[in-house]
Amino acid sequence: MALFAGAVFSQQRFSWVIPFAALWISDLILNNTLYASLYEGFRWYGDAGALLGFATVLLLGRTTIRKMDPRKIAVLSLVSSVLFFLVSNLTYWLSPLGPYTMDVTGLLACYTAALPFFGGTVAGDFFFNAVLFGGWYLINQRQTRLATV
């Protein structure tokens, strides 16, 4: 969603507000229902690392995608997954609440512990980018055909 918003929304405020509002709402629901047992009381905020990772991916979309090229979008989808993985886990490692030591061994342990989740991130990014960018392309093609008729 962040890659798509960065690439498609021409007005910067929409490219930031829409995906971050969706992320906040989903965090609000998940953290206070599914993960409620992990927290004391109602949780109004999400994970700072996820927000930073999301922002990094949005900036990637904003600065690199000028036209809808499926190969470029596929590559950037993978790059987005890697960036999000690196940024979100780095911030978790840096967190004072994290269980990892503040050295290279701790950082590597943090990334290693997160590896099982990486495959799902890549698969989800590919799927949703195909849906979002593909849907956007199809809508634009249809509008172009209607405009010429």
C-alpha positions in Angstrom: 0.0 0.0 0.0 2.8 2.4 0.8 4.6 1.7 -2.5 1.4 2.2 -4.4 0.5 5.4 -2.6 3.9 6.9 -3.1 3.8 6.1 -6.8 0.2 7.0 -7.6 -1.1 9.8 -5.5 0.0 13.1 -7.0 -0.9 15.1 -3.9 1.6 14.4 -1.2 -0.8 14.8 1.7 -3.0 11.9 0.3 0.1 9.7 -0.3 0.9 10.0 3.3 -2.5 10.3 5.1 -4.3 7.4 3.4 -1.8 4.6 3.9 -0.8 5.8 7.4 -4.5 6.1 8.4 -5.1 2.6 7.2 -2.0 1.3 9.1 -3.1 3.1 12.3 -6.6 1.8 12.1 -5.4 -1.8 11.5 -2.9 -1.5 14.4 -5.7 -0.1 16.6 -7.9 -3.0 15.8 -5.3 -5.8 16.0 -3.5 -4.4 19.1 -6.7 -4.1 21.0 -8.3 -7.4 20.0 -6.0 -10.1 18.7 -2.9 -8.9 20.6 -4.7 -7.3 23.6 -3.2 -9.8 26.1 0.3 -8.5 25.3 -0.5 -5.0 26.4 -1.9 -3.3 29.5 -4.9 -1.2 28.7 -6.0 0.2 25.4 -3.2 0.8 22.9 -3.6 3.9 20.7 -0.4 3.6 18.8 1.4 1.0 16.7 5.0 0.0 16.2 7.4 2.8 15.4 9.6 0.5 13.4 6.7 -0.5 11.2 5.8 3.2 10.7 9.4 4.0 9.8 9.6 1.0 7.4 6.3 2.1 5.9 7.6 5.6 5.3 10.7 4.3 3.7 8.7 2.2 1.2 6.4 5.2 0.5 9.4 7.3 -0.3 10.8 4.6 -2.5 7.5 4.6 -4.5 7.4 8.4 -4.6 10.9 8.7 -6.0 11.3 5.7 -8.3 8.1 4.9 -10.1 7.2 7.3 -12.9 5.3 4.9 -15.2 3.5 1.6 -14.6 6.2 -0.9 -15.7 5.3 -4.4 -14.3 8.9 -5.5 -14.1 10.0 -2.4 -12.2 7.1 -2.7 -9.9 7.9 -6.4 -9.2 11.5 -5.5 -8.5 10.5 -2.6 -6.3 8.0 -4.9 -4.5 10.9 -7.1 -3.5 13.1 -4.1 -2.6 10.2 -2.8 -0.5 10.0 -6.1 1.4 13.7 -6.1 2.1 13.7 -2.4 3.2 10.7 -2.9 5.5 12.4 -6.1 7.0 15.7 -4.3 7.6 14.2 -1.0 9.0 11.4 -2.5 11.2 13.7 -5.2 12.7 16.6 -2.7 13.2 14.2 -0.4 15.2 13.0 -3.4 17.2 16.6 -4.4 18.0 17.3 -0.8 19.1 14.3 -0.8 21.3 15.1 -0.9 25.1 12.3 -3.4 25.5 13.8 -5.8 23.0 15.4 -9.0 24.2 18.6 -8.7 22.1 22.0 -7.5 23.2 23.2 -4.2 21.7 26.0 -5.7 19.6 26.4 -7.4 16.2 25.4 -10.7 17.7 22.2 -9.3 19.0 21.4 -7.6 15.7 22.0 -10.8 13.8 19.9 -12.7 16.3 17.1 -10.2 15.8 17.2 -10.5 12.0 17.4 -14.3 12.3 14.4 -14.5 14.5 12.4 -12.4 12.0 13.3 -14.5 9.0 10.3 -16.9 9.2 8.0 -13.9 8.7 9.9 -12.5 5.7 8.4 -15.0 3.2 4.9 -13.9 4.1 5.9 -10.3 3.7 7.3 -10.9 0.2 4.3 -12.9 -0.8 1.9 -10.3 0.5 3.7 -7.5 -1.1 3.8 -9.2 -4.4 0.1 -10.1 -4.2 -1.2 -6.7 -3.0 1.1 -4.7 -5.4 -0.2 -6.8 -8.3 -3.8 -6.1 -7.2 -3.3 -2.4 -6.5 -1.1 -1.5 -9.5 -2.9 -3.9 -11.8 -6.3 -2.6 -10.8 -5.0 1.0 -11.3 -3.7 0.1 -14.7 -7.0 -1.5 -15.7 -9.1 1.4 -14.5 -6.9 3.9 -16.4 -7.1 1.7 -19.6 -10.9 1.6 -19.3 -11.1 5.4 -18.8 -8.8 6.0 -21.8 -11.0 3.8 -24.0 -14.2 5.5 -22.7 -12.6 9.0 -23.4 -11.9 8.0 -27.0 -15.4 6.7 -27.6 
